Amino acid sequence: MVTDILCQIHYCKGGHKLQDPGKITEGFTRTLQHHEMIFVCEGNSHIVIGENRYSIKKGMLFYIPPGVQQTIEPRTQNPEHYMTIHFSGSRMVLGPDGIWKYRENIQTLQQPSAQEITDYIPVKELFEKLLDTWNDKGPSYEFISGTLLRQLLILVSQNNKMQSKNYAISLKISQIIEYMRQNTNRKITLEELSGIVGLSTFYLSRTFKEVTGYPVIAYFNKMKIDKAKELLIEGNKKVKDVAYELGYTNEFYFSRIFKRIEGLSPKEFYSKNVY
């Protein structure tokens, strides 16, 4: 499982803060002794991973495990634009003596060599955030970048599960999540979402939980609380103002939802995270 992987980043290339990020105009062949993930921002040539040759295009994600040869064949007329992460992975295992230990050198992840990300915007944004954190070299940048990489692996794993299901249903779930994202400032209902994608409330509820692991409204509330944490810390707003901004008409109901999800009240969360 990707959730129990501990990542150590060696280096990254690309990121939207760089003036000419991740552009390649000449082909190359190489074999690395660590994991590499490549996200394609722009490209129309080919990459060979092991014995397989794949087309390169926007939104593609490539994974090359240690010891596997790769060859990139870019077109010099239109340079390829990639973001890449080079890393090693390990797991914590409980030894016979009852002590947790690292099991080093995970040789391969349960990740396809090449895939086209259906909803690639969240993956692209997380890639950029990780690479910007690494390139800025701020306090604790290695720890923060490693945490972001674990989030990225989980996000990609969830995308794989979505793509393995019925494609049309996956698109409908993505449509609902995007609709939620755009409407965190108000209340939405299961009936409203069902009407948008043309599914019954029963079928939508069951399918949504199978894909995301959350009931529909619980997922939306979690999305709202994530936004609330950002507003509390960065916006310096009162709890009541945050509640109203997220569509809660009752401050105390908002606080109960917040505590149920985070284990802390909004005020306790603020006190713990702002010094």
Residue pairs with C-beta under 8 A, 6 or more apart in sequence:
2 109
2 110
2 150
2 153
2 154
2 157
3 150
3 154
4 91
4 92
5 89
5 90
5 91
5 106
5 109
5 150
5 153
6 89
6 90
6 91
6 92
6 102
6 146
6 150
7 87
7 88
7 89
7 146
7 149
7 150
7 153
8 87
8 88
8 89
8 90
8 146
9 85
9 86
9 87
9 134
9 142
9 145
9 146
9 149
10 34
10 86
10 87
10 88
11 86
11 134
12 83
12 84
12 85
12 86
12 130
12 131
12 134
12 135
12 145
13 21
13 22
13 82
13 83
13 84
13 131
14 21
14 22
14 41
14 81
14 82
14 83
14 84
14 127
14 131
15 21
15 22
15 83
15 128
15 131
15 132
15 134
15 135
16 128
16 132
17 132
17 135
17 136
18 135
21 81
21 83
22 41
22 81
22 82
22 83
22 84
23 79
23 80
23 81
23 82
24 72
24 74
24 79
24 80
24 82
25 74
25 76
25 79
26 74
26 76
27 71
27 72
27 73
27 74
28 71
28 72
29 69
29 70
29 71
30 69
30 70
31 67
31 68
31 69
31 70
32 64
32 66
32 67
32 70
32 86
33 66
33 67
34 66
34 86
34 87
34 88
35 63
35 64
35 65
35 66
35 86
35 87
35 88
35 89
35 106
35 109
36 63
36 64
36 70
36 84
36 85
36 86
36 87
37 61
37 62
37 63
37 64
37 84
37 85
37 87
37 152
38 47
38 61
38 62
38 63
38 64
38 82
38 83
38 84
39 60
39 61
39 82
39 83
39 84
39 123
39 124
39 127
40 56
40 57
40 58
40 59
40 60
40 61
40 62
40 80
40 81
40 82
41 58
41 81
41 82
41 83
41 124
42 58
42 78
42 80
42 81
43 56
43 57
43 58
43 60
43 74
43 80
43 81
43 82
44 55
44 56
44 57
44 75
44 78
45 55
45 56
45 72
45 73
45 74
45 75
45 80
46 53
46 54
46 55
46 56
46 72
46 73
47 53
47 54
47 56
47 62
47 70
47 71
47 72
47 73
47 114
48 54
48 69
48 70
48 71
48 72
48 73
49 62
49 64
49 68
49 69
49 70
49 113
49 114
50 68
50 69
50 113
52 113
52 114
54 60
54 62
54 113
54 114
56 72
56 80
57 116
58 120
59 116
59 117
59 120
59 124
60 114
60 115
60 116
60 117
61 114
61 115
61 116
61 117
61 120
61 123
61 156
62 113
62 114
63 109
63 111
63 112
63 113
63 114
64 70
64 113
65 107
65 108
65 109
66 105
66 107
66 108
67 107
72 80
74 80
83 124
83 127
83 128
83 131
85 127
85 130
85 131
85 149
85 152
87 149
88 104
88 105
88 106
89 106
89 109
90 102
90 103
90 104
90 105
90 106
91 102
91 103
91 106
92 100
92 101
92 102
92 103
93 100
93 101
93 102
93 103
94 100
94 101
95 101
109 153
110 157
111 153
111 156
111 157
111 160
112 160
115 159
115 160
115 163
117 123
117 156
117 159
118 159
118 162
118 163
118 167
118 170
118 171
118 174
119 159
119 174
119 177
119 178
122 155
123 152
123 155
123 156
123 159
126 148
126 151
126 152
126 155
127 152
129 148
130 145
130 148
130 149
130 152
133 141
133 144
133 145
133 148
134 141
134 145
138 144
158 212
161 211
162 170
162 173
162 174
162 211
163 170
165 210
165 211
169 207
169 211
170 211
172 197
172 198
172 199
173 207
173 208
173 211
173 212
175 196
175 197
176 193
176 196
176 197
176 204
176 208
176 216
177 212
177 219
179 188
179 193
179 196
180 188
180 219
180 220
180 223
181 223
184 220
184 223
184 224
184 227
184 246
184 247
185 245
185 246
185 247
186 247
187 247
188 220
190 201
190 204
190 205
190 216
190 217
191 201
193 204
193 216
194 200
194 201
194 204
197 204
199 207
204 216
205 215
205 216
208 214
208 215
208 216
208 219
209 215
209 216
212 219
214 222
221 257
221 261
222 261
224 246
224 247
224 257
225 257
225 258
225 261
225 262
227 246
228 242
228 243
228 246
228 254
228 258
228 266
229 262
229 269
231 237
231 242
231 245
231 246
232 239
232 242
232 266
232 269
232 270
233 270
233 273
233 274
235 242
237 245
239 251
239 254
239 255
239 266
239 267
240 251
242 254
242 266
243 250
243 251
243 254
243 255
244 251
246 254
248 254
248 257
254 266
255 265
255 266
258 264
258 265
258 266
258 269
259 265
262 269
264 272
